[in-house]
Amino acid sequence: MKRLITIWFALWSCMLAVNAQKSTTPVAFDFYGDSVAFDFNKTQFVDYHSGPEEQKIQFFYNALEESHILEPAIASLNQYRQQHQPDDWLYYQLVRKTAQSISPKENNYIRYTLYKWYLMLKSGYSSLLSVHDNQLLFYIQSVDNIYNVPYRMKDEQQYVCLNYHDYGSNIDFDKNHFTALQLQVAQDGQKSFSYKIEKLPDFKKADYVNKNLQFTLNDFEYNFKIKVNPDVKTIFKNYPVVDYGLQFNTPISEATRASLIPLLQKQIKKMKVKEGVDYLIQFARYAFVFEPDTKAYGTEKRLTPEQTLLYDNSDCEDRAALFFYLVKEIYKLPMIVVVYPQHVTVAIKFEKSFGDTIMYNGVAYTVCEPTPQARDLRLGELLPELKKQHFDVAYAYKP
């Protein structure tokens, strides 16, 4: 009898193992040229059908901890991070896509947000949740200055909201009081989230498209055909307004750089430095249509240099960022970003200053206006109405 029981138990265990294997579904998706894959056991799926209530979210968290259902997904995320070392913003886009593959946003928004929150917790980021009625806001700890999304303070640390855009970026916090949830969770590290972008993904060549840029200088029309990647729009779709130092130093993807910089270098090869800088100013001014962000996009945006190349419309901040990038890439001249109440421009330290200058730390920087104006400004000429206005130097670049 004992032998029969042993045999029966062994057969039963094998059947459970077979059923577990059958219930495990491989999940795979492309993430900007890289394949991400992991196994997901559907029979252990932790569901959530309630409103964002503290007790029920705590139960949801505990269930995920006990089921270990997300361990393969977390292992895949860690593998990607070790192999590619993405910036935090890009890594969060990967977490979003992972959560979407497990719990689609359109099926259950609260559950999707909770899966994102859990994955970021397990990735070592300090976070918190706050609720009002059926609204659930997800915050991440960050020391960066962010200007167009809400934040909360906890233990003298700043937490920035990651999903404000899902509510139309339009919540009246004076009328709607959000309560931070007091959840008992294991903090796997205390990593601060940074919005700094130091590199972009290695996009597939097939994902790039051609874009024609043209402008006229001295009655001659210049035409450039460059490579741009629409995926850049997706990556930065919900990227907040950040400090100018972060915006201006965001790099350009390799294929776009390789299609643009040599073309510009060819044009300015025989020019003196001042002439070459002036050529880059004309490019930044007239190769794109000027349009205020609020009119073009309905809200304030600070486009990165590559976004400025990608979008058809841009304003002064965006052109200043692109011009800054081009001068940094081609000439490596010291520069400052000069911010007025209603305008942003760039000033450069040439070997010898000339024209209108901005003094910074005892050094004269020549104004270089990369935005089109009612009158075509010369190199070293500041808008007359700005000469008596207060300004701040928001960022200084030293090669």
C-alpha positions as a LaTeX table, in Angstrom:
\begin{tabular}{lrrr}
\hline
Residue & $x$ (\AA) & $y$ (\AA) & $z$ (\AA) \\
\hline
Met1 & 0.00 & 0.00 & 0.00 \\
Lys2 & 2.80 & 2.39 & 0.91 \\
Arg3 & 4.42 & 1.72 & $-2.45$ \\
Leu4 & 1.12 & 2.42 & $-4.26$ \\
Ile5 & 0.71 & 5.72 & $-2.41$ \\
Thr6 & 4.27 & 6.68 & $-3.34$ \\
Ile7 & 3.66 & 5.87 & $-7.00$ \\
Trp8 & 0.35 & 7.77 & $-6.96$ \\
Phe9 & 1.99 & 10.82 & $-5.38$ \\
Ala10 & 4.79 & 10.75 & $-7.94$ \\
Leu11 & 2.27 & 10.58 & $-10.79$ \\
Trp12 & 0.22 & 13.40 & $-9.23$ \\
Ser13 & 3.34 & 15.56 & $-8.91$ \\
Cys14 & 4.22 & 14.94 & $-12.55$ \\
Met15 & 0.69 & 15.92 & $-13.59$ \\
Leu16 & 0.97 & 19.18 & $-11.61$ \\
Ala17 & 4.31 & 19.90 & $-13.24$ \\
Val18 & 2.89 & 19.26 & $-16.70$ \\
Asn19 & $-0.14$ & 21.46 & $-15.98$ \\
Ala20 & 2.12 & 24.23 & $-14.65$ \\
Gln21 & 4.19 & 24.05 & $-17.81$ \\
Lys22 & 1.05 & 24.23 & $-19.95$ \\
Ser23 & $-0.20$ & 27.23 & $-18.01$ \\
Thr24 & 3.09 & 29.09 & $-18.46$ \\
Thr25 & 2.94 & 31.46 & $-21.40$ \\
Pro26 & 6.03 & 32.90 & $-23.06$ \\
Val27 & 5.85 & 36.70 & $-23.30$ \\
Ala28 & 8.05 & 38.45 & $-25.85$ \\
Phe29 & 8.11 & 41.90 & $-27.40$ \\
Asp30 & 10.46 & 44.22 & $-29.23$ \\
Phe31 & 11.87 & 47.15 & $-27.34$ \\
Tyr32 & 13.52 & 49.58 & $-29.73$ \\
Gly33 & 15.54 & 46.93 & $-31.53$ \\
Asp34 & 16.04 & 44.50 & $-28.66$ \\
Ser35 & 13.96 & 41.43 & $-27.89$ \\
Val36 & 12.62 & 41.14 & $-24.34$ \\
Ala37 & 11.19 & 37.77 & $-23.25$ \\
Phe38 & 10.08 & 35.99 & $-20.09$ \\
Asp39 & 7.64 & 33.29 & $-18.95$ \\
Phe40 & 4.37 & 34.16 & $-17.28$ \\
Asn41 & 2.18 & 31.69 & $-15.35$ \\
Lys42 & $-1.41$ & 32.64 & $-16.13$ \\
Thr43 & $-2.85$ & 30.38 & $-13.42$ \\
Gln44 & $-1.11$ & 32.52 & $-10.76$ \\
Phe45 & $-2.19$ & 35.85 & $-12.24$ \\
Val46 & $-2.91$ & 38.31 & $-9.44$ \\
Asp47 & $-6.05$ & 40.21 & $-10.40$ \\
Tyr48 & $-7.42$ & 43.49 & $-9.10$ \\
His49 & $-10.99$ & 44.67 & $-9.62$ \\
Ser50 & $-11.48$ & 47.21 & $-6.82$ \\
Gly51 & $-10.94$ & 50.92 & $-6.56$ \\
Pro52 & $-7.58$ & 52.14 & $-5.26$ \\
Glu53 & $-8.15$ & 51.26 & $-1.61$ \\
Glu54 & $-5.21$ & 50.97 & 0.77 \\
Gln55 & $-6.15$ & 47.61 & 2.30 \\
Lys56 & $-6.87$ & 45.99 & $-1.05$ \\
Ile57 & $-3.66$ & 47.33 & $-2.62$ \\
Gln58 & $-1.76$ & 45.93 & 0.34 \\
Phe59 & $-3.43$ & 42.57 & $-0.30$ \\
Phe60 & $-2.51$ & 42.82 & $-3.99$ \\
Tyr61 & 1.13 & 43.52 & $-3.10$ \\
Asn62 & 1.24 & 40.62 & $-0.64$ \\
Ala63 & $-0.24$ & 38.27 & $-3.24$ \\
Leu64 & 2.43 & 39.23 & $-5.77$ \\
Glu65 & 5.13 & 38.66 & $-3.16$ \\
Glu66 & 3.80 & 35.23 & $-2.23$ \\
Ser67 & 3.13 & 34.02 & $-5.78$ \\
His68 & 6.58 & 34.95 & $-7.19$ \\
Ile69 & 4.75 & 35.25 & $-10.50$ \\
Leu70 & 6.78 & 38.25 & $-11.63$ \\
Glu71 & 10.22 & 36.81 & $-10.89$ \\
Pro72 & 10.87 & 35.84 & $-14.55$ \\
Ala73 & 9.80 & 39.33 & $-15.70$ \\
Ile74 & 12.01 & 40.98 & $-13.07$ \\
Ala75 & 14.93 & 38.76 & $-14.10$ \\
Ser76 & 14.41 & 39.82 & $-17.72$ \\
Leu77 & 14.34 & 43.50 & $-16.73$ \\
Asn78 & 17.55 & 43.08 & $-14.73$ \\
Gln79 & 19.20 & 41.31 & $-17.64$ \\
Tyr80 & 18.30 & 44.16 & $-19.99$ \\
Arg81 & 19.57 & 46.73 & $-17.50$ \\
Gln82 & 22.88 & 44.92 & $-17.01$ \\
Gln83 & 23.41 & 44.48 & $-20.74$ \\
His84 & 22.35 & 47.93 & $-21.98$ \\
Gln85 & 22.63 & 50.16 & $-18.90$ \\
Pro86 & 19.68 & 52.34 & $-19.91$ \\
Asp87 & 18.96 & 55.69 & $-18.33$ \\
Asp88 & 16.13 & 55.65 & $-15.81$ \\
Trp89 & 13.61 & 57.21 & $-18.19$ \\
Leu90 & 14.22 & 54.57 & $-20.87$ \\
Tyr91 & 14.15 & 51.82 & $-18.25$ \\
Tyr92 & 10.76 & 53.07 & $-17.08$ \\
Gln93 & 9.49 & 52.84 & $-20.67$ \\
Leu94 & 10.57 & 49.20 & $-20.61$ \\
Val95 & 8.72 & 48.66 & $-17.32$ \\
Arg96 & 5.61 & 50.24 & $-18.84$ \\
Lys97 & 5.77 & 47.89 & $-21.80$ \\
Thr98 & 6.34 & 44.90 & $-19.52$ \\
Ala99 & 3.32 & 45.82 & $-17.39$ \\
Gln100 & 1.27 & 46.30 & $-20.55$ \\
Ser101 & 2.16 & 42.79 & $-21.75$ \\
Ile102 & 0.98 & 41.32 & $-18.43$ \\
Ser103 & $-1.97$ & 43.56 & $-17.55$ \\
Pro104 & $-3.08$ & 45.75 & $-20.48$ \\
Lys105 & $-3.78$ & 49.36 & $-19.57$ \\
Glu106 & $-7.01$ & 49.48 & $-21.57$ \\
Asn107 & $-8.47$ & 46.49 & $-19.69$ \\
Asn108 & $-7.89$ & 47.71 & $-16.14$ \\
Tyr109 & $-6.00$ & 50.94 & $-15.58$ \\
Ile110 & $-5.65$ & 50.59 & $-11.80$ \\
Arg111 & $-4.25$ & 47.07 & $-12.11$ \\
Tyr112 & $-1.84$ & 48.15 & $-14.87$ \\
Thr113 & $-0.57$ & 51.01 & $-12.69$ \\
Leu114 & $-0.11$ & 48.68 & $-9.72$ \\
Tyr115 & 1.94 & 46.28 & $-11.81$ \\
Lys116 & 4.16 & 49.19 & $-12.91$ \\
Trp117 & 4.50 & 50.31 & $-9.32$ \\
Tyr118 & 5.47 & 46.83 & $-8.16$ \\
Leu119 & 8.03 & 46.35 & $-10.96$ \\
Met120 & 9.66 & 49.70 & $-10.17$ \\
Leu121 & 9.77 & 48.78 & $-6.48$ \\
Lys122 & 11.48 & 45.49 & $-7.32$ \\
Ser123 & 13.89 & 47.42 & $-9.55$ \\
Gly124 & 15.15 & 49.36 & $-6.54$ \\
Tyr125 & 13.30 & 52.68 & $-6.89$ \\
Ser126 & 11.65 & 54.36 & $-3.95$ \\
Ser127 & 8.03 & 55.18 & $-4.77$ \\
Leu128 & 4.63 & 55.96 & $-3.28$ \\
Leu129 & 0.97 & 55.93 & $-4.25$ \\
Ser130 & $-1.72$ & 58.50 & $-3.52$ \\
Val131 & $-5.46$ & 58.25 & $-4.11$ \\
His132 & $-8.60$ & 60.32 & $-4.47$ \\
Asp133 & $-11.87$ & 58.57 & $-5.22$ \\
Asn134 & $-11.01$ & 56.27 & $-8.16$ \\
Gln135 & $-7.85$ & 58.12 & $-9.16$ \\
Leu136 & $-4.47$ & 56.55 & $-8.42$ \\
Leu137 & $-1.27$ & 58.61 & $-8.75$ \\
Phe138 & 2.10 & 56.87 & $-8.90$ \\
Tyr139 & 5.16 & 58.82 & $-7.67$ \\
Ile140 & 8.89 & 58.11 & $-7.89$ \\
Gln141 & 11.63 & 59.64 & $-5.74$ \\
Ser142 & 13.81 & 62.07 & $-7.72$ \\
Val143 & 16.07 & 65.02 & $-6.95$ \\
Asp144 & 15.69 & 66.59 & $-10.42$ \\
Asn145 & 13.80 & 69.83 & $-10.96$ \\
Ile146 & 10.60 & 69.00 & $-12.84$ \\
Tyr147 & 8.21 & 71.78 & $-13.82$ \\
Asn148 & 4.93 & 70.57 & $-15.30$ \\
Val149 & 3.95 & 67.53 & $-13.22$ \\
Pro150 & 2.90 & 67.31 & $-9.56$ \\
Tyr151 & 5.19 & 66.16 & $-6.77$ \\
Arg152 & 4.88 & 65.21 & $-3.11$ \\
Met153 & 7.33 & 65.40 & $-0.23$ \\
Lys154 & 7.96 & 62.50 & 2.11 \\
Asp155 & 10.69 & 62.38 & 4.74 \\
Glu156 & 12.14 & 65.54 & 3.16 \\
Gln157 & 12.48 & 63.82 & $-0.20$ \\
Gln158 & 10.77 & 64.78 & $-3.44$ \\
Tyr159 & 8.54 & 62.28 & $-5.25$ \\
Val160 & 7.53 & 63.11 & $-8.85$ \\
Cys161 & 4.31 & 61.83 & $-10.41$ \\
Leu162 & 4.85 & 59.39 & $-13.29$ \\
Asn163 & 1.26 & 58.97 & $-14.51$ \\
Tyr164 & $-0.20$ & 62.49 & $-14.34$ \\
His165 & $-0.64$ & 62.48 & $-18.13$ \\
Asp166 & $-3.07$ & 59.54 & $-17.85$ \\
Tyr167 & $-5.50$ & 61.96 & $-16.21$ \\
Gly168 & $-5.10$ & 64.56 & $-18.92$ \\
Ser169 & $-2.44$ & 66.44 & $-16.90$ \\
Asn170 & $-5.39$ & 68.35 & $-15.49$ \\
Ile171 & $-6.18$ & 67.58 & $-11.85$ \\
Asp172 & $-7.33$ & 70.36 & $-9.54$ \\
Phe173 & $-5.40$ & 69.51 & $-6.38$ \\
Asp174 & $-7.07$ & 72.34 & $-4.47$ \\
Lys175 & $-10.47$ & 70.72 & $-4.93$ \\
Asn176 & $-9.33$ & 67.09 & $-4.97$ \\
His177 & $-7.38$ & 66.04 & $-1.92$ \\
Phe178 & $-5.11$ & 63.05 & $-2.54$ \\
Thr179 & $-4.05$ & 60.84 & 0.36 \\
Ala180 & $-0.70$ & 59.06 & 0.36 \\
Leu181 & $-1.15$ & 55.34 & 1.06 \\
Gln182 & 0.68 & 53.88 & 4.04 \\
Leu183 & 1.70 & 50.53 & 2.60 \\
Gln184 & 4.01 & 47.93 & 4.10 \\
Val185 & 6.36 & 47.11 & 1.23 \\
Ala186 & 9.90 & 45.81 & 0.98 \\
Gln187 & 12.18 & 48.46 & $-0.48$ \\
Asp188 & 14.72 & 46.66 & $-2.67$ \\
Gly189 & 17.12 & 49.57 & $-2.57$ \\
Gln190 & 16.61 & 53.33 & $-2.46$ \\
Lys191 & 17.54 & 54.30 & $-6.01$ \\
Ser192 & 16.69 & 57.89 & $-6.94$ \\
Phe193 & 15.06 & 58.26 & $-10.36$ \\
Ser194 & 16.95 & 60.55 & $-12.74$ \\
Tyr195 & 15.47 & 62.25 & $-15.80$ \\
Lys196 & 18.91 & 62.72 & $-17.31$ \\
Ile197 & 19.29 & 61.15 & $-20.77$ \\
Glu198 & 22.86 & 60.23 & $-21.68$ \\
Lys199 & 22.20 & 57.80 & $-24.53$ \\
Leu200 & 19.41 & 56.61 & $-26.76$ \\
Pro201 & 18.70 & 53.02 & $-27.81$ \\
Asp202 & 20.51 & 51.37 & $-30.71$ \\
Phe203 & 17.56 & 51.73 & $-33.03$ \\
Lys204 & 17.14 & 49.46 & $-36.02$ \\
Lys205 & 18.22 & 51.09 & $-39.27$ \\
Ala206 & 14.88 & 50.09 & $-40.80$ \\
Asp207 & 13.05 & 52.25 & $-38.24$ \\
Tyr208 & 14.55 & 55.48 & $-39.59$ \\
Val209 & 12.86 & 57.61 & $-42.23$ \\
Asn210 & 14.19 & 60.38 & $-44.44$ \\
Lys211 & 13.39 & 64.00 & $-43.71$ \\
Asn212 & 14.15 & 66.95 & $-45.97$ \\
Leu213 & 15.36 & 70.18 & $-44.39$ \\
Gln214 & 15.92 & 73.33 & $-46.36$ \\
Phe215 & 16.70 & 76.98 & $-45.74$ \\
Thr216 & 17.93 & 79.96 & $-47.72$ \\
Leu217 & 21.08 & 81.91 & $-46.95$ \\
Asn218 & 22.45 & 84.72 & $-49.14$ \\
Asp219 & 19.97 & 83.84 & $-51.89$ \\
Phe220 & 21.21 & 80.25 & $-52.00$ \\
Glu221 & 18.91 & 77.39 & $-51.02$ \\
Tyr222 & 20.42 & 74.59 & $-48.97$ \\
Asn223 & 18.77 & 71.17 & $-48.97$ \\
Phe224 & 19.61 & 68.41 & $-46.53$ \\
Lys225 & 18.23 & 64.91 & $-46.37$ \\
Ile226 & 18.69 & 63.44 & $-42.91$ \\
Lys227 & 17.62 & 60.31 & $-41.06$ \\
Val228 & 15.13 & 60.65 & $-38.20$ \\
Asn229 & 13.41 & 58.03 & $-36.08$ \\
Pro230 & 9.70 & 58.40 & $-35.17$ \\
Asp231 & 10.34 & 56.21 & $-32.10$ \\
Val232 & 11.98 & 59.25 & $-30.49$ \\
Lys233 & 8.52 & 60.84 & $-30.32$ \\
Thr234 & 7.25 & 57.80 & $-28.42$ \\
Ile235 & 10.14 & 57.76 & $-25.95$ \\
Phe236 & 9.71 & 61.42 & $-25.06$ \\
Lys237 & 5.92 & 61.61 & $-25.40$ \\
Asn238 & 5.32 & 62.03 & $-21.66$ \\
Tyr239 & 8.77 & 63.34 & $-20.76$ \\
Pro240 & 8.29 & 66.34 & $-18.44$ \\
Val241 & 9.75 & 69.83 & $-18.63$ \\
Val242 & 13.24 & 69.57 & $-17.12$ \\
Asp243 & 16.14 & 71.91 & $-16.39$ \\
Tyr244 & 17.90 & 73.37 & $-19.42$ \\
Gly245 & 21.06 & 71.48 & $-18.51$ \\
Leu246 & 19.24 & 68.18 & $-19.00$ \\
Gln247 & 17.38 & 69.31 & $-22.13$ \\
Phe248 & 20.39 & 70.81 & $-23.92$ \\
Asn249 & 22.68 & 67.86 & $-23.20$ \\
Thr250 & 20.33 & 65.12 & $-24.39$ \\
Pro251 & 22.20 & 63.33 & $-27.19$ \\
Ile252 & 21.09 & 62.56 & $-30.72$ \\
Ser253 & 20.78 & 58.97 & $-31.92$ \\
Glu254 & 23.75 & 57.73 & $-33.88$ \\
Ala255 & 22.08 & 57.38 & $-37.29$ \\
Thr256 & 20.58 & 60.87 & $-37.11$ \\
Arg257 & 23.91 & 62.32 & $-36.05$ \\
Ala258 & 25.74 & 60.50 & $-38.84$ \\
Ser259 & 23.29 & 61.86 & $-41.41$ \\
Leu260 & 23.44 & 65.49 & $-40.22$ \\
Ile261 & 26.79 & 66.45 & $-38.76$ \\
Pro262 & 28.95 & 65.53 & $-41.80$ \\
Leu263 & 26.62 & 67.54 & $-44.06$ \\
Leu264 & 27.00 & 70.62 & $-41.89$ \\
Gln265 & 30.74 & 70.12 & $-41.50$ \\
Lys266 & 31.09 & 69.96 & $-45.28$ \\
Gln267 & 29.34 & 73.32 & $-45.67$ \\
Ile268 & 31.42 & 75.13 & $-43.04$ \\
Lys269 & 34.73 & 73.39 & $-43.73$ \\
Lys270 & 36.37 & 76.44 & $-45.34$ \\
Met271 & 34.68 & 79.02 & $-43.12$ \\
Lys272 & 36.20 & 80.84 & $-40.18$ \\
Val273 & 34.74 & 79.92 & $-36.79$ \\
Lys274 & 32.46 & 82.98 & $-36.63$ \\
Glu275 & 31.16 & 82.34 & $-40.14$ \\
Gly276 & 30.58 & 78.68 & $-39.35$ \\
Val277 & 28.69 & 79.52 & $-36.16$ \\
Asp278 & 26.58 & 82.02 & $-38.10$ \\
Tyr279 & 25.77 & 79.29 & $-40.63$ \\
Leu280 & 24.56 & 77.04 & $-37.80$ \\
Ile281 & 22.43 & 79.91 & $-36.51$ \\
Gln282 & 20.75 & 80.27 & $-39.91$ \\
Phe283 & 20.12 & 76.54 & $-40.02$ \\
Ala284 & 18.50 & 76.57 & $-36.57$ \\
Arg285 & 16.42 & 79.65 & $-37.46$ \\
Tyr286 & 15.06 & 78.77 & $-40.86$ \\
Ala287 & 15.10 & 75.00 & $-41.41$ \\
Phe288 & 12.00 & 74.67 & $-39.20$ \\
Val289 & 8.65 & 76.40 & $-38.76$ \\
Phe290 & 8.41 & 78.57 & $-35.65$ \\
Glu291 & 5.38 & 77.81 & $-33.48$ \\
Pro292 & 4.89 & 78.33 & $-29.73$ \\
Asp293 & 4.55 & 75.06 & $-27.82$ \\
Thr294 & 1.15 & 75.95 & $-26.42$ \\
Lys295 & $-0.19$ & 76.43 & $-29.94$ \\
Ala296 & 1.58 & 73.45 & $-31.53$ \\
Tyr297 & 1.17 & 70.92 & $-28.71$ \\
Gly298 & $-1.36$ & 72.45 & $-26.33$ \\
Thr299 & 1.16 & 72.64 & $-23.48$ \\
Glu300 & 4.71 & 73.69 & $-22.68$ \\
Lys301 & 7.34 & 71.28 & $-24.03$ \\
Arg302 & 11.09 & 71.47 & $-24.11$ \\
Leu303 & 12.17 & 69.50 & $-27.14$ \\
Thr304 & 15.50 & 67.73 & $-27.16$ \\
Pro305 & 17.83 & 68.46 & $-30.12$ \\
Glu306 & 16.65 & 65.32 & $-31.93$ \\
Gln307 & 12.99 & 66.11 & $-31.30$ \\
Thr308 & 13.55 & 69.54 & $-32.83$ \\
Leu309 & 14.88 & 67.83 & $-35.95$ \\
Leu310 & 11.99 & 65.38 & $-35.93$ \\
Tyr311 & 9.07 & 67.76 & $-35.36$ \\
Asp312 & 7.97 & 70.29 & $-37.96$ \\
Asn313 & 7.32 & 73.05 & $-35.38$ \\
Ser314 & 9.51 & 74.39 & $-32.58$ \\
Asp315 & 10.04 & 77.51 & $-30.47$ \\
Cys316 & 12.98 & 79.43 & $-29.03$ \\
Glu317 & 13.92 & 76.91 & $-26.35$ \\
Asp318 & 13.94 & 74.07 & $-28.87$ \\
Arg319 & 16.07 & 75.88 & $-31.44$ \\
Ala320 & 18.45 & 77.04 & $-28.72$ \\
Ala321 & 18.87 & 73.39 & $-27.66$ \\
Leu322 & 19.56 & 72.26 & $-31.23$ \\
Phe323 & 21.98 & 75.13 & $-31.90$ \\
Phe324 & 23.74 & 74.43 & $-28.59$ \\
Tyr325 & 24.13 & 70.77 & $-29.58$ \\
Leu326 & 25.53 & 71.62 & $-33.02$ \\
Val327 & 28.11 & 74.08 & $-31.68$ \\
Lys328 & 29.11 & 71.65 & $-28.95$ \\
Glu329 & 29.43 & 68.80 & $-31.45$ \\
Ile330 & 31.30 & 70.70 & $-34.16$ \\
Tyr331 & 33.26 & 73.48 & $-32.43$ \\
Lys332 & 33.26 & 72.60 & $-28.71$ \\
Leu333 & 33.15 & 76.28 & $-27.73$ \\
Pro334 & 32.24 & 77.40 & $-24.18$ \\
Met335 & 28.57 & 78.45 & $-24.05$ \\
Ile336 & 25.92 & 79.70 & $-21.67$ \\
Val337 & 22.13 & 79.33 & $-21.85$ \\
Val338 & 20.57 & 82.75 & $-21.19$ \\
Val339 & 16.97 & 82.81 & $-19.95$ \\
Tyr340 & 14.77 & 85.91 & $-20.05$ \\
Pro341 & 11.17 & 86.04 & $-18.76$ \\
Gln342 & 9.79 & 85.25 & $-22.25$ \\
His343 & 12.82 & 84.12 & $-24.23$ \\
Val344 & 15.78 & 81.74 & $-24.24$ \\
Thr345 & 18.97 & 82.24 & $-26.22$ \\
Val346 & 22.62 & 81.16 & $-26.30$ \\
Ala347 & 25.86 & 83.09 & $-25.91$ \\
Ile348 & 29.29 & 81.80 & $-26.94$ \\
Lys349 & 32.80 & 82.54 & $-25.71$ \\
Phe350 & 34.82 & 83.24 & $-28.84$ \\
Glu351 & 38.56 & 83.84 & $-28.85$ \\
Lys352 & 37.68 & 87.54 & $-28.85$ \\
Ser353 & 34.23 & 88.83 & $-27.90$ \\
Phe354 & 32.27 & 91.24 & $-30.13$ \\
Gly355 & 28.84 & 92.77 & $-30.45$ \\
Asp356 & 26.35 & 92.36 & $-27.61$ \\
Thr357 & 27.81 & 90.28 & $-24.80$ \\
Ile358 & 26.69 & 88.63 & $-21.59$ \\
Met359 & 29.14 & 88.71 & $-18.69$ \\
Tyr360 & 29.30 & 85.48 & $-16.71$ \\
Asn361 & 31.92 & 84.76 & $-14.04$ \\
Gly362 & 34.02 & 87.61 & $-15.40$ \\
Val363 & 33.98 & 86.29 & $-18.97$ \\
Ala364 & 32.28 & 87.94 & $-21.96$ \\
Tyr365 & 30.04 & 85.66 & $-24.04$ \\
Thr366 & 28.80 & 86.87 & $-27.43$ \\
Val367 & 25.06 & 86.58 & $-28.03$ \\
Cys368 & 24.11 & 84.13 & $-30.80$ \\
Glu369 & 20.37 & 84.22 & $-31.49$ \\
Pro370 & 19.12 & 80.94 & $-33.05$ \\
Thr371 & 15.42 & 81.90 & $-33.22$ \\
Pro372 & 13.92 & 83.84 & $-36.16$ \\
Gln373 & 12.85 & 87.38 & $-35.32$ \\
Ala374 & 10.92 & 90.14 & $-37.09$ \\
Arg375 & 14.31 & 91.55 & $-38.12$ \\
Asp376 & 17.16 & 89.29 & $-39.17$ \\
Leu377 & 19.66 & 89.68 & $-36.30$ \\
Arg378 & 23.36 & 89.58 & $-37.03$ \\
Leu379 & 25.81 & 87.38 & $-35.16$ \\
Gly380 & 26.45 & 89.11 & $-31.85$ \\
Glu381 & 23.20 & 91.08 & $-31.86$ \\
Leu382 & 20.70 & 90.89 & $-29.00$ \\
Leu383 & 17.03 & 91.77 & $-29.36$ \\
Pro384 & 16.80 & 95.48 & $-28.33$ \\
Glu385 & 13.83 & 94.83 & $-26.01$ \\
Leu386 & 15.91 & 92.31 & $-24.03$ \\
Lys387 & 18.78 & 94.64 & $-23.21$ \\
Lys388 & 17.09 & 96.06 & $-20.12$ \\
Gln389 & 15.41 & 92.85 & $-18.99$ \\
His390 & 16.58 & 90.64 & $-16.16$ \\
Phe391 & 18.11 & 87.33 & $-17.21$ \\
Asp392 & 19.50 & 84.18 & $-15.64$ \\
Val393 & 22.29 & 81.95 & $-16.84$ \\
Ala394 & 20.55 & 78.61 & $-16.58$ \\
Tyr395 & 23.44 & 76.45 & $-17.72$ \\
Ala396 & 27.11 & 76.88 & $-18.59$ \\
Tyr397 & 29.07 & 74.51 & $-20.83$ \\
Lys398 & 32.82 & 74.19 & $-20.60$ \\
Pro399 & 34.54 & 71.81 & $-23.05$ \\
\hline
\end{tabular}
